[in-house]
């Protein structure tokens, strides 16, 4: 049972932003501290990744466990279940579509779950550094692999 009225809950949920989330701030702080440079926030490419390394053609997404339906720790609210199930399934579908669009453009994609960044931000940055360090072949076909640290 929800402790808020429908109106209160609606207002509360409408205030949750999709950019500059706490998880993104934490992750960017660790990236800066590691000395990794050359990324842009919210590049104007499909999906508007949270971070984009144009020189490496690498898009990074920080996916909140609730909003992206983490199989490990996300759960649906007790009220309005149908709406939330459709909303989160729609988000998952959009994520797959964005991954395909970016891949067609030759852009590699890494997605980190929110719980991984909370648990081990240094570990996520280490994985990112290893990925950035891999040389990318010029004029190569787009990779069919999308790295998911989920």
N, CA, C and O of each residue as an XYZ file, in Angstrom:
600
protein
N       0.841     -1.177      0.000
C       0.000      0.000      0.000
C       0.886      1.241      0.000
O       1.818      1.358      0.796
N       0.588      2.127     -0.874
C       1.360      3.352     -1.001
C       0.939      4.343      0.080
O      -0.250      4.496      0.360
N       1.929      5.024      0.692
C       1.629      6.001      1.729
C       1.248      7.361      1.152
O       0.816      8.248      1.888
N       1.407      7.528     -0.160
C       1.078      8.799     -0.805
C      -0.199      8.660     -1.622
O      -0.571      7.570     -2.058
N      -0.851      9.786     -1.811
C      -2.010      9.779     -2.697
C      -1.509      9.666     -4.133
O      -0.319      9.835     -4.396
N      -2.418      9.379     -5.054
C      -2.017      9.276     -6.457
C      -1.399     10.574     -6.950
O      -0.415     10.557     -7.690
N      -1.971     11.688     -6.546
C      -1.459     12.991     -6.964
C      -0.055     13.234     -6.403
O       0.831     13.699     -7.121
N       0.146     12.918     -5.120
C       1.455     13.095     -4.503
C       2.501     12.207     -5.178
O       3.613     12.655     -5.459
N       2.140     10.950     -5.435
C       3.063     10.018     -6.068
C       3.415     10.494     -7.473
O       4.576     10.435     -7.877
N       2.422     10.962     -8.212
C       2.659     11.455     -9.567
C       3.623     12.635     -9.557
O       4.544     12.704    -10.371
N       3.403     13.556     -8.634
C       4.281     14.724     -8.527
C       5.695     14.309     -8.134
O       6.670     14.839     -8.666
N       5.805     13.383     -7.222
C       7.105     12.893     -6.769
C       7.866     12.240     -7.929
O       9.043     12.530     -8.141
N       7.200     11.367     -8.668
C       7.851     10.654     -9.767
C       8.203     11.598    -10.915
O       9.200     11.384    -11.604
N       7.399     12.635    -11.127
C       7.669     13.563    -12.231
C       8.928     14.387    -11.998
O       9.494     14.935    -12.944
N       9.367     14.478    -10.760
C      10.554     15.263    -10.422
C      11.862     14.487    -10.620
O      12.948     15.059    -10.533
N      11.749     13.204    -10.880
C      12.950     12.399    -11.079
C      13.475     12.669    -12.481
O      12.785     12.431    -13.473
N      14.691     13.165    -12.550
C      15.276     13.529    -13.837
C      16.005     12.369    -14.487
O      16.322     11.373    -13.836
N      16.263     12.507    -15.762
C      16.984     11.483    -16.500
C      18.440     11.841    -16.722
O      19.206     11.025    -17.233
N      18.836     13.056    -16.345
C      20.206     13.495    -16.532
C      20.791     13.929    -15.197
O      20.078     14.315    -14.271
N      22.115     13.852    -15.132
C      22.844     14.294    -13.932
C      22.346     13.628    -12.661
O      22.170     14.278    -11.631
N      22.122     12.328    -12.747
C      21.676     11.589    -11.574
C      22.829     11.424    -10.589
O      23.988     11.654    -10.934
N      22.510     11.034     -9.391
C      23.527     10.825     -8.370
C      24.539      9.769     -8.825
O      25.742      9.922     -8.612
N      24.043      8.698     -9.450
C      24.946      7.652     -9.944
C      25.925      8.211    -10.973
O      27.111      7.879    -10.950
N      25.437      9.050    -11.865
C      26.310      9.648    -12.877
C      27.361     10.539    -12.227
O      28.526     10.515    -12.624
N      26.959     11.323    -11.233
C      27.913     12.188    -10.531
C      29.008     11.351     -9.873
O      30.189     11.688     -9.957
N      28.615     10.265     -9.221
C      29.591      9.393     -8.564
C      30.563      8.826     -9.595
O      31.780      8.866     -9.409
N      30.004      8.296    -10.690
C      30.833      7.667    -11.714
C      31.790      8.671    -12.357
O      32.970      8.374    -12.542
N      31.285      9.854    -12.696
C      32.135     10.874    -13.308
C      33.236     11.325    -12.358
O      34.352     11.611    -12.791
N      32.931     11.390    -11.079
C      33.928     11.776    -10.076
C      35.083     10.769    -10.072
O      36.251     11.155    -10.028
N      34.751      9.497    -10.118
C      35.781      8.458    -10.133
C      36.549      8.455    -11.453
O      37.753      8.199    -11.470
N      35.866      8.737    -12.546
C      36.545      8.800    -13.845
C      37.555      9.939    -13.854
O      38.689      9.760    -14.297
N      37.150     11.108    -13.369
C      38.063     12.255    -13.306
C      39.259     11.943    -12.408
O      40.400     12.264    -12.741
N      38.980     11.313    -11.266
C      40.053     10.987    -10.324
C      41.040      9.988    -10.925
O      42.218      9.981    -10.570
N      40.554      9.147    -11.834
C      41.433      8.156    -12.455
C      42.299      8.753    -13.556
O      43.235      8.113    -14.035
N      41.982      9.986    -13.957
C      42.757     10.645    -14.998
C      42.258     10.374    -16.405
O      42.875     10.824    -17.370
N      41.172      9.660    -16.544
C      40.616      9.374    -17.863
C      40.029     10.648    -18.438
O      39.242     11.326    -17.778
N      40.405     10.977    -19.661
C      39.948     12.221    -20.274
C      39.392     11.956    -21.659
O      39.515     10.859    -22.202
N      38.773     12.992    -22.218
C      38.310     12.908    -23.596
C      36.862     12.500    -23.753
O      36.438     12.154    -24.856
N      36.092     12.533    -22.678
C      34.679     12.173    -22.795
C      33.810     13.418    -22.837
O      34.204     14.500    -22.401
N      32.644     13.232    -23.364
C      31.638     14.283    -23.408
C      30.405     13.787    -22.676
O      30.091     12.597    -22.718
N      29.717     14.674    -22.018
C      28.458     14.317    -21.371
C      27.318     14.581    -22.333
O      27.218     15.661    -22.915
N      26.464     13.592    -22.495
C      25.234     13.719    -23.298
C      25.509     14.163    -24.732
O      24.994     15.186    -25.184
N      26.305     13.404    -25.425
C      26.585     13.676    -26.834
C      25.296     13.560    -27.642
O      24.396     12.799    -27.289
N      25.221     14.307    -28.707
C      24.014     14.308    -29.531
C      24.077     13.183    -30.556
O      24.139     13.418    -31.762
N      24.058     11.972    -30.051
C      24.003     10.767    -30.864
C      22.826      9.949    -30.352
O      22.307     10.241    -29.274
N      22.388      8.934    -31.093
C      21.220      8.161    -30.643
C      21.353      7.688    -29.196
O      22.398      7.187    -28.782
N      20.285      7.856    -28.451
C      20.256      7.419    -27.062
C      20.808      8.408    -26.059
O      20.638      8.230    -24.853
N      21.468      9.450    -26.543
C      22.082     10.447    -25.658
C      22.828      9.775    -24.496
O      22.413      9.910    -23.345
N      23.925      9.052    -24.780
C      24.639      8.347    -23.709
C      25.083      9.296    -22.600
O      25.289     10.489    -22.824
N      25.222      8.744    -21.417
C      25.646      9.542    -20.269
C      27.064     10.062    -20.466
O      27.386     11.181    -20.066
N      27.905      9.245    -21.084
C      29.273      9.638    -21.421
C      29.573      9.143    -22.827
O      29.101      8.084    -23.239
N      30.358      9.917    -23.554
C      30.745      9.496    -24.895
C      32.198      9.875    -25.120
O      32.592     11.023    -24.916
N      32.990      8.899    -25.543
C      34.387      9.111    -25.878
C      34.483      9.155    -27.404
O      34.598      8.109    -28.042
N      34.437     10.365    -28.004
C      34.408     10.445    -29.468
C      35.645      9.857    -30.144
O      35.530      9.252    -31.210
N      36.814     10.023    -29.552
C      38.031      9.485    -30.166
C      38.060      7.959    -30.168
O      38.755      7.347    -30.979
N      37.320      7.363    -29.279
C      37.279      5.902    -29.178
C      35.966      5.331    -29.712
O      35.778      4.115    -29.752
N      35.057      6.226    -30.123
C      33.718      5.826    -30.565
C      33.117      4.850    -29.541
O      32.780      3.709    -29.855
N      33.000      5.348    -28.310
C      32.558      4.543    -27.192
C      31.489      5.285    -26.405
O      31.731      6.383    -25.904
N      30.303      4.685    -26.296
C      29.181      5.273    -25.556
C      29.005      4.523    -24.242
O      29.016      3.292    -24.211
N      28.844      5.274    -23.163
C      28.667      4.698    -21.829
C      27.294      5.097    -21.303
O      26.916      6.267    -21.345
N      26.557      4.109    -20.809
C      25.265      4.361    -20.184
C      25.321      3.887    -18.742
O      25.840      2.810    -18.451
N      24.783      4.701    -17.845
C      24.634      4.342    -16.445
C      23.140      4.079    -16.246
O      22.338      5.012    -16.187
N      22.779      2.801    -16.145
C      21.375      2.407    -16.076
C      20.936      2.186    -14.633
O      21.465      1.319    -13.937
N      19.967      2.976    -14.196
C      19.385      2.800    -12.872
C      18.640      1.469    -12.817
O      17.937      1.108    -13.761
N      18.792      0.757    -11.733
C      18.228     -0.584    -11.615
C      16.705     -0.585    -11.741
O      16.147     -1.467    -12.393
N      16.034      0.372    -11.136
C      14.574      0.407    -11.221
C      14.130      0.731    -12.636
O      13.313      0.005    -13.203
N      14.646      1.802    -13.217
C      14.156      2.306    -14.495
C      14.485      1.399    -15.671
O      13.793      1.428    -16.689
N      15.532      0.594    -15.542
C      15.935     -0.275    -16.648
C      15.698     -1.751    -16.352
O      16.114     -2.616    -17.122
N      15.030     -2.037    -15.240
C      14.594     -3.395    -14.937
C      15.707     -4.376    -14.650
O      15.744     -5.461    -15.230
N      16.609     -4.013    -13.769
C      17.709     -4.905    -13.398
C      17.150     -6.246    -12.906
O      16.323     -6.276    -11.995
N      17.600     -7.354    -13.507
C      17.089     -8.658    -13.071
C      17.532     -9.028    -11.655
O      16.926     -9.886    -11.013
N      18.578     -8.386    -11.179
C      19.113     -8.716     -9.860
C      18.377     -8.009     -8.716
O      18.115     -8.610     -7.674
N      18.041     -6.714     -8.922
C      17.544     -5.989     -7.762
C      16.318     -5.103     -8.002
O      15.834     -4.467     -7.066
N      15.814     -5.050     -9.220
C      14.647     -4.199     -9.471
C      13.360     -4.935     -9.113
O      13.260     -6.154     -9.256
N      12.389     -4.172     -8.647
C      11.068     -4.738     -8.375
C      10.029     -3.689     -8.754
O      10.287     -2.487     -8.706
N       8.857     -4.170     -9.129
C       7.787     -3.263     -9.524
C       7.074     -2.735     -8.285
O       6.950     -3.447     -7.289
N       6.606     -1.488     -8.342
C       5.819     -0.956     -7.227
C       4.540     -1.773     -7.036
O       4.057     -2.417     -7.968
N       4.014     -1.739     -5.849
C       2.821     -2.522     -5.530
C       1.568     -1.939     -6.173
O       0.604     -2.665     -6.416
N       1.570     -0.650     -6.448
C       0.399     -0.030     -7.059
C       0.672      0.238     -8.531
O       1.816      0.425     -8.945
N      -0.396      0.251     -9.308
C      -0.319      0.552    -10.739
C       0.676     -0.355    -11.461
O       1.479      0.107    -12.271
N       0.612     -1.641    -11.158
C       1.579     -2.613    -11.672
C       1.624     -2.658    -13.195
O       2.701     -2.746    -13.784
N       0.473     -2.600    -13.825
C       0.425     -2.685    -15.283
C       1.206     -1.533    -15.917
O       1.996     -1.746    -16.838
N       0.986     -0.329    -15.427
C       1.692      0.843    -15.951
C       3.202      0.662    -15.829
O       3.932      0.875    -16.797
N       3.680      0.267    -14.638
C       5.111      0.160    -14.396
C       5.740     -0.963    -15.200
O       6.866     -0.835    -15.680
N       5.016     -2.063    -15.346
C       5.542     -3.175    -16.153
C       5.732     -2.709    -17.596
O       6.777     -2.958    -18.198
N       4.722     -2.031    -18.151
C       4.822     -1.521    -19.525
C       5.928     -0.477    -19.651
O       6.670     -0.477    -20.633
N       6.044      0.403    -18.676
C       7.047      1.457    -18.691
C       8.459      0.868    -18.708
O       9.290      1.256    -19.529
N       8.719     -0.056    -17.808
C      10.066     -0.621    -17.696
C      10.384     -1.524    -18.884
O      11.517     -1.528    -19.366
N       9.410     -2.285    -19.363
C       9.625     -3.112    -20.558
C       9.899     -2.215    -21.768
O      10.724     -2.548    -22.618
N       9.208     -1.083    -21.841
C       9.456     -0.116    -22.917
C      10.865      0.445    -22.851
O      11.514      0.635    -23.880
N      11.340      0.712    -21.636
C      12.709      1.204    -21.460
C      13.725      0.167    -21.933
O      14.709      0.513    -22.586
N      13.490     -1.099    -21.605
C      14.397     -2.171    -22.029
C      14.424     -2.281    -23.551
O      15.484     -2.440    -24.156
N      13.259     -2.196    -24.148
C      13.161     -2.284    -25.607
C      13.901     -1.111    -26.255
O      14.623     -1.290    -27.236
N      13.716      0.087    -25.701
C      14.402      1.266    -26.224
C      15.917      1.121    -26.086
O      16.663      1.518    -26.981
N      16.375      0.553    -24.965
C      17.812      0.332    -24.771
C      18.377     -0.556    -25.879
O      19.445     -0.268    -26.419
N      17.675     -1.623    -26.215
C      18.135     -2.527    -27.274
C      18.171     -1.819    -28.623
O      19.108     -2.000    -29.401
N      17.149     -1.012    -28.898
C      17.098     -0.268    -30.161
C      18.252      0.721    -30.249
O      18.896      0.840    -31.291
N      18.511      1.429    -29.155
C      19.619      2.395    -29.117
C      20.944      1.672    -29.332
O      21.796      2.156    -30.077
N      21.128      0.526    -28.692
C      22.362     -0.241    -28.860
C      22.570     -0.597    -30.333
O      23.679     -0.475    -30.854
N      21.506     -1.033    -30.997
C      21.608     -1.404    -32.408
C      21.946     -0.191    -33.273
O      22.794     -0.288    -34.160
N      21.301      0.941    -33.030
C      21.566      2.162    -33.809
C      23.023      2.594    -33.655
O      23.685      2.933    -34.636
N      23.511      2.580    -32.425
C      24.892      2.983    -32.185
C      25.864      2.016    -32.846
O      26.857      2.433    -33.443
N      25.576      0.732    -32.739
C      26.442     -0.275    -33.345
C      26.532     -0.076    -34.859
O      27.599     -0.231    -35.452
N      25.397      0.269    -35.476
C      25.392      0.521    -36.926
C      26.248      1.726    -37.290
O      26.773      1.808    -38.400
N      26.388      2.657    -36.358
C      27.239      3.822    -36.581
C      28.705      3.541    -36.239
O      29.553      4.427    -36.350
N      28.997      2.310    -35.826
C      30.360      1.947    -35.465
C      30.753      2.360    -34.070
O      31.939      2.441    -33.750
N      29.763      2.624    -33.235
C      30.019      3.059    -31.858
C      29.836      1.879    -30.914
O      28.807      1.204    -30.929
N      30.856      1.644    -30.092
C      30.771      0.582    -29.091
C      29.960      1.078    -27.902
O      29.935      2.275    -27.614
N      29.299      0.154    -27.214
C      28.415      0.518    -26.103
C      28.790     -0.273    -24.856
O      28.989     -1.487    -24.910
N      28.882      0.426    -23.747
C      29.034     -0.219    -22.437
C      27.902      0.301    -21.564
O      27.648      1.504    -21.506
N      27.228     -0.616    -20.890
C      26.159     -0.253    -19.954
C      26.537     -0.775    -18.573
O      26.855     -1.952    -18.403
N      26.498      0.118    -17.597
C      26.766     -0.251    -16.209
C      25.464     -0.184    -15.428
O      24.697      0.768    -15.577
N      25.211     -1.183    -14.601
C      24.068     -1.138    -13.692
C      24.390     -0.200    -12.535
O      25.544     -0.065    -12.127
N      23.367      0.434    -12.025
C      23.525      1.329    -10.884
C      24.128      0.635     -9.674
O      24.970      1.210     -8.985
N      23.700     -0.610     -9.407
C      24.225     -1.296     -8.215
C      25.718     -1.589     -8.346
O      26.419     -1.657     -7.337
N      26.222     -1.767     -9.585
C      27.658     -1.990     -9.771
C      28.449     -0.725     -9.459
O      29.529     -0.790     -8.872
N      27.906      0.426     -9.853
C      28.593      1.685     -9.578
C      28.555      1.982     -8.085
O      29.535      2.473     -7.525
N      27.428      1.687     -7.436
C      27.344      1.906     -5.983
C      28.301      0.987     -5.240
O      28.973      1.408     -4.299
N      28.360     -0.269     -5.665
C      29.164     -1.275     -4.966
C      30.658     -1.093     -5.221
O      31.475     -1.179     -4.304
N      31.000     -0.841     -6.488
C      32.415     -0.773     -6.832
C      32.672      0.221     -7.960
O      32.916     -0.183     -9.097
N      32.621      1.513     -7.655
C      32.879      2.492     -8.715
C      34.284      2.369     -9.294
O      34.480      2.563    -10.494
N      35.267      2.046     -8.443
C      36.634      1.859     -8.938
C      36.709      0.688     -9.913
O      37.418      0.754    -10.917
N      35.982     -0.375     -9.615
C      35.962     -1.538    -10.501
C      35.348     -1.205    -11.854
O      35.822     -1.679    -12.887
N      34.300     -0.394    -11.853
C      33.662      0.028    -13.112
C      34.608      0.898    -13.922
O      34.698      0.753    -15.141
N      35.319      1.808    -13.249
C      36.281      2.666    -13.946
C      37.415      1.816    -14.507
O      37.903      2.081    -15.606
N      37.832      0.812    -13.772
C      38.897     -0.073    -14.248
C      38.441     -0.797    -15.521
O      39.201     -0.895    -16.485
N      37.219     -1.297    -15.526
C      36.685     -1.960    -16.721
C      36.625     -0.983    -17.892
O      36.938     -1.343    -19.027
N      36.225      0.244    -17.610
C      36.156      1.278    -18.645
C      37.550      1.587    -19.178
O      37.740      1.686    -20.390
N      38.525      1.739    -18.289
C      39.906      2.024    -18.712
C      40.439      0.910    -19.601
O      41.087      1.177    -20.613
N      40.172     -0.324    -19.235
C      40.623     -1.461    -20.047
C      39.992     -1.424    -21.431
O      40.645     -1.742    -22.425
N      38.742     -1.043    -21.494
C      38.039     -0.992    -22.770
C      38.564      0.149    -23.632
O      38.729     -0.014    -24.841
N      38.827      1.301    -23.021
C      39.353      2.453    -23.753
C      40.760      2.143    -24.267
O      41.139      2.597    -25.346
N      41.525      1.382    -23.509
C      42.899      1.063    -23.880
C      42.975      0.114    -25.076
O      44.004      0.056    -25.749
N      41.900     -0.632    -25.351
C      41.922     -1.563    -26.482
C      41.983     -0.770    -27.777
O      41.195      0.152    -27.985
N      42.923     -1.130    -28.647
C      42.995     -0.405    -29.920
C      41.788     -0.728    -30.792
O      41.285     -1.852    -30.789
N      41.340      0.258    -31.524
C      40.208      0.092    -32.426
C      40.746      0.138    -33.845
O      41.437      1.086    -34.218
N      40.437     -0.864    -34.628
C      40.916     -0.921    -36.000
C      40.169      0.081    -36.867
O      38.944      0.180    -36.790
N      40.883      0.809    -37.673
C      40.271      1.763    -38.580
C      39.539      1.022    -39.688
O      39.994     -0.025    -40.147
N      38.420      1.557    -40.112
C      37.601      0.989    -41.187
C      37.140     -0.436    -40.912
O      36.873     -1.193    -41.845
N      37.048     -0.800    -39.656
C      36.565     -2.135    -39.336
C      35.047     -2.128    -39.279
O      34.424     -1.079    -39.113
N      34.467     -3.294    -39.416
C      33.016     -3.419    -39.336
C      32.576     -3.127    -37.911
O      33.331     -3.360    -36.967
N      31.355     -2.618    -37.747
C      30.868     -2.380    -36.387
C      30.844     -3.682    -35.590
O      30.489     -4.739    -36.112
N      31.216     -3.588    -34.360
C      31.234     -4.748    -33.480
C      29.822     -5.250    -33.218
O      28.897     -4.460    -33.026
N      29.664     -6.556    -33.214
C      28.364     -7.134    -32.886
C      28.221     -7.315    -31.388
O      27.147     -7.662    -30.897
N      29.290     -7.083    -30.673
C      29.281     -7.296    -29.229
C      29.008     -5.981    -28.519
O      29.647     -4.966    -28.793
N      28.070     -6.013    -27.623
C      27.807     -4.871    -26.756
C      28.188     -5.310    -25.356
O      27.615     -6.257    -24.817
N      29.134     -4.635    -24.779
C      29.615     -5.001    -23.455
C      28.577     -4.556    -22.428
O      28.202     -3.385    -22.381
N      28.124     -5.485    -21.619
C      27.156     -5.165    -20.583
C      27.724     -5.590    -19.245
O      27.849     -6.780    -18.958
N      28.057     -4.631    -18.452
C      28.485     -4.931    -17.092
C      27.258     -4.852    -16.238
O      27.087     -3.945    -15.423
N      26.408     -5.827    -16.447
C      25.117     -5.860    -15.764
C      25.007     -7.087    -14.930
O      23.986     -7.297    -14.273
